[in-house]
């Protein structure tokens, strides 16, 4: 496969150090591609300047779809297509519809949320993951910087990595 | 984050202005109650002026009850002697009694939830709530007063509130003999159920519940204050053990208390969900009160250790348990609705087919729809103004929830919502808040030696 992405990565041993390094790098005006860490570092998302996810909006809309779908489905089935007397209740009565409505709302919002997340995060089947360093799943924190989007040279970035306490600095190309 | 200066020695001061304000609320409550009583006594018909419109719906409802066969059966069953010999109290007095009982149950719940909230935090070793734990702690001090009110009220109003206290129901072959209640008499009158004059078992349970709850509360409070002076982890572990035992005790006692004090009003009827239902209502109302008080203290410039993250968690609690309450409510309703057994559905017929139906639907809107929609987004749970609005809505809503549990069963079609109910509630609010704020002002507002306080300061969600 052709190499078209050029990254430089700094590997850090400690979460406090990597948090400060991210703040320093961003203050210098460097665009960070991504930080990989084995556990959630508090405040890292704020330091990276990430916007809050809009996933809840998607979840709400999927849930609403489920609610409407369930209610129309049951109203059509029980009221129009094949009315049946059950326990002497009205053909279209709200209380017995509530459990089904609830289930479909939860089902659609859950599936919709997972699906949306997979699309947004580009998690498709047979996708070859870009592993910057396998140790970021164990005990190291990895800052990856895309050289193409930064106007800084690799040497300048590596110097900053060194200053902020990186234990190792590597090139990584895909 | 470390630059923020926390004041660990801050104290809440219960100012004389605040005391005066509460006294004014109480006085207005008394005046409104008296106005309500005068209005009823003067109107003659036993109804407040302006409620005559409701009268017509009442008669409609009773004819509706009598029209169908199972309905007539049910109506016959639930009918209480209208010009009854033993129902001596006039309607205004009955309304005052019922309102007092309802408010006492509601505020007992709020106080009890203060202790329960603490116990949950300790049993789960939760750190986030360490900063404001004095607030639920202060709420527990209402428990002994609630107990005294309950005992006194039982002696004065027992006959008006609880149908099962009437001894003629148990005379076999008598005019008022009631086989269903007679079969249940052991639950109230044991060990004297051969001569049911005084409900020994029921009364003993009430005394035991209040004493046990208060004892656990005092123990937790005692160790909490020792921790403030001595520090160390011993008080924490003591409180954790106490809390774990209290939770088990609470699980049983709160459920039985719900049957005793609320469900036994509709003596023929029973629901296996009722303990949960009352607990859910108490719990979410208590959480709303804790939220409201924390927000209020923050607006007074106190509780610097509490930030938006803690408020967010409290908001999530109120949001989540509003849904939980709705779930419990609906679980109880759906089974009764579907089975449609007259003995069971009378409970809802009494509430939906009468003039209580307004309150019935308001109850669902206030307690589910508002918190659900207003608290759905993340930001609304982090803003004080939203938290205040929703907490007040939830508190009012659950007051109506208890109104619906108690009033239709005791007052039948004579019940209403007017000056008396508002006035009595205002008196209770003034007394409850006076007790809570007095005890909040007694000790430093922040448990500075709480082992998890540091964790609470770094709480981030």
Contacts between the chains, C-beta under 8 A, distances in Angstrom:
chain1	res1	chain2	res2	distance
A	42	B	458	7.7
A	42	B	460	5.2
A	43	B	1	7.9
A	43	B	460	7.1
A	52	B	378	7.6
A	56	B	377	7.2
A	56	B	378	7.2
A	60	B	376	7.2
A	87	B	338	6.0
A	87	B	339	8.0
A	87	B	340	6.4
A	88	B	340	7.0
A	89	B	338	7.8
A	95	B	333	7.0
A	95	B	334	5.7
A	95	B	337	5.2
A	95	B	338	7.7
A	96	B	334	7.5
A	96	B	338	6.8
A	98	B	330	6.5
A	98	B	334	7.2
A	99	B	334	7.4
